[in-house]
Amino acid sequence: MTRAPRWAAAAFVAAACIGACTDVGTAPDAIVALAFDTLPYPSVVAGDTMRDSLGHAAPLSAVAYNASGNIIANPALRYLALDTGVDINSTGYLVATTRIGGTVRVVAAAAALQSLQKIVTITHAPTLLSVSGAAVDTLLYASPDAATNVSKPMTVKLTRDSAGAVVAVPGFLVSWLVQFRGQTVLKNDTTLASLWEDASTRKVSMLDTTGDGGLAARTLRIRSNALPTLADSFLVYANVRYRGAVVAGSPVKFVIHFRPKTAR
């Protein structure tokens, strides 16, 4: 039987406090806590149904727990929009009806319980993914290896054509991939290199979301102690899909040359 993670204990306390005058019950199907942690996608295109990363229409989904900390199968949940311009049907499918931009807040609910809010971006269908800035860079690395062996940010911009004007498209997932000598570098293999969110967080991440300006970026951290050669290149690719099809311009290609720093 699947049990609640550790954070759920706090949720149980919150549920009891919210319903102070209500007996939450100890029946196996009595919901005392809700976890609404993820969305099928960060955004929904105006006039469309929310879709997952593969382009399939996908409902909102929360997890309900009973007083024993066990997951309740097929709980009776409702999903509510706290802002206008979107509709959510009884099975959790969200449609952007009249809203054409901005964000909306959604929650999961059951009886007297309500989850924390999730934010959904209302966006538009993209037409082009392109490089923003330089597509080729040279990293002069330190040896022995150091945390400074990081490329400049590799940035892409997602846009759409609106009556001849180029408009940024926020809220779309950008997937990143690294290759070295024709071989893909796996996310969990940081022997030679890894993609970071940025040089300050040092968090390995191969998935990003375009911001308000349509931009997404990653940096390449190479580990000089394990490099099989003094000088070579990594290839980095960025890709965006909509309704399962690649957006024009995908994948965007970056070339990161590397060679050792010259001794002074």
N, C-alpha and C positions, 0 to 999 in steps of 0.2 A: 504494500500500500504506500502511495507517495505521501510524504509528510511535508508540512510547510517549512520553508527555510527559516533561519534564525530571526530575520527581521519581522516575521509574522507575529511573533509574540507581542511586539509593540502595536501591531494592527489590531490584535484582539483587545488590548487595553483600550485603544481608541474606540473600537466598536462598542465596548461596554459603557464607556463614558458618554458617547453620543446618544445611546439608547438607555439612559440611566433609569427611566421608568418602565423599561420594557424587558421582559425576561427573554434573553437571547436564545435560550433553549440548548439542550444537549443532544438533541436528536441528530443522527448522522447526516441528515440533509438540511440541518438548520445552519444558515450562512451567518458567520460571525466576523468574517474578514474577507476583503477583496484585494486582489493584486492586479492592477491594470498598468503593466510595466512597459509594454511595447505596442507599436502600431504596425499594421501591415506594410506601411510606407510612410515616410515623413510628410507627404503631401497628397493632395488630390487635385486633378486638373479641373478647372471650372467647367461645369456642365457634364462632368463624367463621374463614374463611381470610383471609390478608392480601390487601388489595385496593388498587388504585391510586386516584388522586384522582377518577377517573370511576366508581368503584364496581365495576370488573371485577377478578376474582381475578387476582393477578399474582405470578409467581415471583420469588424472590431472583435477583440477576444480578450476577456479577463478570466482570472482564476479565482474560484471561491473556495474558502476553507471553513470547516466546521470547528466546534470547540475543542476537538481533540487534535487539531492541526492537520487533519487529512483533507486532501483535495476532494471536492464534491463533483461527481460526474454529472454532466448536463444540468447545471444549475439554472434557475429561472432568473436571468439577468436582463436588465434593460440598459440601453446606451442612450445618453442624452447629450444634445448639443446645447451649450450654455450661451451660444451666440446665434444670430439669425443667418440665413443664407445657405444652410445645409439641412438635409433631411437624413434621418437614420431610421431604417425600417425595423420591424420587430425581430429580424434575424441579424441585426448589427451591420448591415450594409449602409455605408455613408455615401451620399450623393451631394455634390456641390451644385445646388439648384440656381440660386440667384447671386450668390457672392462671387466676385471675380478677382479678388485679391485679399491680401492680409492673412490673418490667422483666425482660427476658431478653437474654442475649448470644448473638449468632450470628456464625459465621465461614464463610468459603469455604475449601475445602481441595483440594489436588491433590498426590498422592504425598506427599513429605515437607514440602511447603509448606503454610503456613496464613496466611490474611490477618489484618489487624487486625480487632478486634472491632467489630461494629455493635450498637447498643442498640435494642431494640424494646419499646415500651410496650404493656402489656396493658390494654385499656380496655373500655368498654361503649357500647352504642348510645345516642346522645344523643337527647333529646326536645325540647330548647328552647335557642335562642340568644337572649340578652337583653343589654340595656345594663347595665353595672356602673358606676355613677356618672352624671355628667351627659351628656346627649345633645346639648345645645346649649351653645355657648361663644362668646365674643367675643374675638378676637385684636386687641390694639392694637399695630399694627406701627410699626417705625422706618423712617424714610426720610431719607437713602438707605438702601438695603437693608442688613440686618445678620443675622448668624446667630441672633440672638435672636428672629427672627420665626417662632416655633414655637408651635403650640397646646399646650394641656394634653393629656395622654394620653387617647386615646379607647379605652375598654376595654369588651370584651364578655366574657360568661361563658357557657360551655357546660355544660349540666346534663342530668340524667336523673331520672326519677321512680322511686324505689325504695321500694315499699310505703308511699307517701304522703310519703316524705322526699325532699328535693331534694339530689342528690349531684353533685358536680363531675365533669366528664368531661375527662380529659387526652388528649393525643396526637392531636388532630384538627387538620387544616389549616384555617386561616381565610384566605380571600382577601379583599383590600381593593380598593376602587375609589373614585376621586375624580371628581367632576363639577363643572364650572363653567359656568353658564348653559346647562345642558342638554347640554353636550358632555363626553365622557369624556376625562380627562387620562391620556395614555398613560404607561407606566412610564418610558420613556426620554426623555420630554418634561418637563424640569424648568424650563421657561421661567417658568411662573406658580407652580407648586407641586409638591411631591412628598411622599410618605409616608416617614417615617423610622422605623427601629426604635425609637429614642428620641433625645432631644436630645443625649445624650453621645456616642453612636457616630456619629451623622449618616449612617448607612448607609441608602440608599434600598432599601425593601423593601415589596412588596405582598402578601407571603405570610408567615403566622405559624403557630405551633403552640400549641395550648392547653397550659398548664402543669398542675402538680399540682392547682391550685385551679380548673382549668377556664377560666383567664383568658388573654386575648390582647389586645395593645394596639399602637397606632401613634400617632405624632404627625404633624401636618401642618405642613410648612415652606412658607411662602409667600414669594415674592420680590417685594417691594414696587416695585422699579424697573420691573417689566414689567406691573403691574396696570393694566387699562384704565380703572379707576374708583377713586375714593378709598375707597368703601365698597360692600360687596356680601357674598356668602356662597359658600362652598364646601360641597358635599354629599359626605359620605364614607359608604360602605356596606361592611358586613362580612357575609360569607356563609360558611356551612358546609354541606357536603353529606355524606350518608351513603348508600352504595350508589347513588350517582348522583342521589338526590333531595335537594332542599333541606330542611334541618332547620327545623322550626317556629320562627318568629321571624325567619328570614332573609328578606331582608337587614335587618340592624340599620342604622338611619339616624342619622347625626350631622350636625348643622348647625354650621358654623364661620363665624360672622360676622366680618368684619374691617373695621377703620377705623383711620385714623392716630392716633398718640398725640397728646394735647393738649400743645401747647408750654407749658412752664412759664416 
